[in-house]
Amino acid sequence: MIQINAPREHTFAEPLGLLSDCHRRIEKFLEQLLRVTRAAVGGPLDEMQRDALATALAYFRRAAPLHTDDEEASLFPRLRILAENGNTNARRALAVMERLEHDHDAADLRHALIDELGTHWLEHNALGSAEVAQLESELTQLRAFYAAHIAVEDKELFPLAGTLLDNAQIETIGREMASRRGVDFDAPDAMQRCSSRRNAAKAA
């Protein structure tokens, strides 16, 4: 079904916009995990809850590391080079990037615990009350963490990167992002988004 006025998703030719699109999916799947946790409260999962829980866990298990690599292996190093070459704005971004990398490490720990608890729930169709409380607490804290983290990237770092990087650098970043997901950057069709190609669905 076509959604009127639905926001346009970016392609790998627009990697900075695509990184922001991935943030919307992070927000979506975090809310999905919280809804299931609060609705089922550790009890048996119905079919919709089980599917929602499994899908969200799979997203963070597979896509979160790719998104982090997009930033830490493709975007951040190019901004660092500009900073090392004396670009004042890039130097301003350097402190932001160091904080964001620290954020990524902290988020990885929370994701690992959430995945462990959620996987146990899926396997045993039950989760103890203490574990439910822990899962909800971790998800709530992770949501607050991402709200701040994403705001810095979407409102500060990505717009700044858009002014600092030239077209060739931006294209190279997009090609690297596509390659991580097994997507052909030069494919003639318009289906080059993180979540649109079948061979990339598990990764984003």
N, C-alpha and C positions, 0 to 999 in steps of 0.2 A: 504494500500500500504506500502510495506517495504521500508524504507529510507536507502539507502546505506550510510555508515559512519555516521549515526545518533548517537548522544551521548547516551550511555547506561544510563537508569534511574536506580537509586538505589532502593533497597527494604528497608523495615523496619528493616531488619537485618543489614543495613548500615545507621543508622540514621543521622550521620553527613553529609554523602553524600546526603541523602534525603533532609536535610535542605537546602543544596545548590541548589538542583533541584527545590525546592519551590521558591527560589530566582529568578530562570529563569522564572517561571510562573508569579511572581510579575512584573518583567520587561516586560514580554509579554503583560500582561493585562493593565499595565499603558500605554504602547504605543498604545494599542487598543483604550483606552479611549481618548487619545489625538488625534488620527486619526479621530475618529468620531466627536469630538468637532470641530476640524479645518475644516473638510469637510462639515458638515451640518450647522455649524454656527448658531445653535439655531432654524433652520427651521425644517419642517416636516422630519421625519426619513424614509428612505426607509427600506425595509425588512431586508437587510443585516446590515444596520447601527443599526436598532433597536435590532436585535439579538446580534450584537457585544457589544452594550452598556449594554444590560440586562445581558449578560453572564459575562462581566467584573465586573459589579457592584455586581453580585451575588458571584463571586469569592472572592472579597475583603470583602463582608459582612459575608461570611461563613468561608472562609479559613484563612483570616488574623488573627482572634482571636485564631484559632487552632495553627497556626505557632508560634504566640507569646507565647502560653502556652507550646508548645514544648520546647522553649528556657527557659522561665522563671520558669516553673514548673518542667521540667525534666532535662535539661542540666545545667543551671546556679547553682541550689542548690548543685549538686554533685561537681562542681568545687569549690564552696564556702567551702564545707566541707574539701576539700583538702587544701585550703588556710588556714582555721582555724587550720588544723593539722600541719601547718608549711611548706607546700610545696612552695618553692620559685617561681616556674613558675606559680602555681595556684594563688599566691598573685599578680603576674604581671597581670594575667587575671582578677582579681577582679575589678580593676579600669575600665577596658574595659567594663565589664559586667554592671557596674553601669551606665556608659554612654549610653550603648545600651538600658537599661531599660528606661532611660529618653527619648531616641529616640522613643521608642515604644509608650509612652504616647503622645508625640507630633504628631506622625503619626496618632494615633487614632482620634485626633481632625480634622485633614485634611480629613481623610477617611469619617468621619461623615458628613462633609459639602459636599464633593464630592457625597456621596450617596444621600443626600437630593436634590441636584441640578439635578443629573442624574435621580432620581426617578420622580421628577417633569416633566422633559423632556419626559420621557416615558409615563407618565399619561396624559399629555396635548398635546403631539406631537409638542411642541414649548417651547422655552426658550428665555427670554428677552435678549437684547444685554448686559446689565449690568451683568446678571447672566452668560452669555456665557463667558464674559471677566473674571469673577471671577472663573468660572470652569477651564478655560484654565490656569489661573495663579496658582490655587491650584495644578493642575496636573503637571505643569512645575516645581513648587517648590518641590512637592512630588517626582518627578523623580530625581531631583538633590539630595534630601535628601537620597533616597534609594541608589543612586550610591555610596555615601560615606558610608552609614550604611552597605550595603551589602559587600563592599570591606573589611571593618574591620572584618566582620564575616567570609567571605570566605577565606581571606588571612592571618588573624591573629588568631582569636578565635577558629575556627573549627579545623585547623591544630594543634594548641596547645592542644585542648581538646583531639584530637586523640592520643597524646603522654602521656597524663595524666591519662586517664580513662582506666581501664582494660576491658577485654572482657565481664565480667559479668555486669559491669556498662553500657557498650554500649548496650548490649542486653536488659537490663531493660529499657533504654531510648527508644529503638525501640518498645518494647512491649507497653509502655505507649502511644507512638505516634499512634500506630495501634489502641489501645483501644479507643482513642479519636475519631477516625473515624469509629468505628464499624467494623474494619477489623480484621480477624483472623490471628494473627502473625504466627501461626503454620500451616497455610493452605499449602498443598503440591504443589499447583500451583505456578507459578512465578508472579502472578498478585497481588503483595503486595505493589504496588507503591501508592503514595498519590492520583493520579488522574486516576487510572486504573480500580478500582472496582466500579461497579455500585452503591453500597451502600456507597461509599466514594466520589462519584463524586461531590456531593454538598458541601463537606467539603474541597476540595482541588482543 
